């Protein structure tokens, strides 16, 4: 049994992120619903990264590991960022830096995790 059930809290964060993205669509900052969905993925992925930090301070016995949660959050954020850049037609210029940044972050975190053992 988890010590702190964060599932309901995460669903609430998802609803807040959707509200923020929809309000950006209403303010004409975002142009279509695909940009709303990509921004939602980006922001919710950042929440998952924050959730990994919360889980690091209070790990569960049979729960998923912190590295697993962190890497999933990074991958969801990058998926949202790449989708957003593709919709804004900026993907060509920023694809290599985004890909290298993601690989670099995951390698650094894996190195830190191996160093602690």
Number of C-alpha atoms within 10 A of each C-alpha: 8 10 9 9 9 13 9 9 10 15 12 12 15 18 14 14 21 19 14 16 22 21 14 16 16 12 10 10 12 17 14 13 12 13 24 23 18 24 25 25 25 24 23 24 26 20 20 20 23 15 17 23 16 13 20 15 9 12 16 15 10 8 10 12 14 21 18 10 20 24 20 17 24 21 20 22 25 21 17 23 24 20 21 21 18 16 15 12 10 13 16 9 10 13 15 11 10 15 12 11 13 17 13 12 13 17 12 12 14 13 11 11 12 9 8 6 5
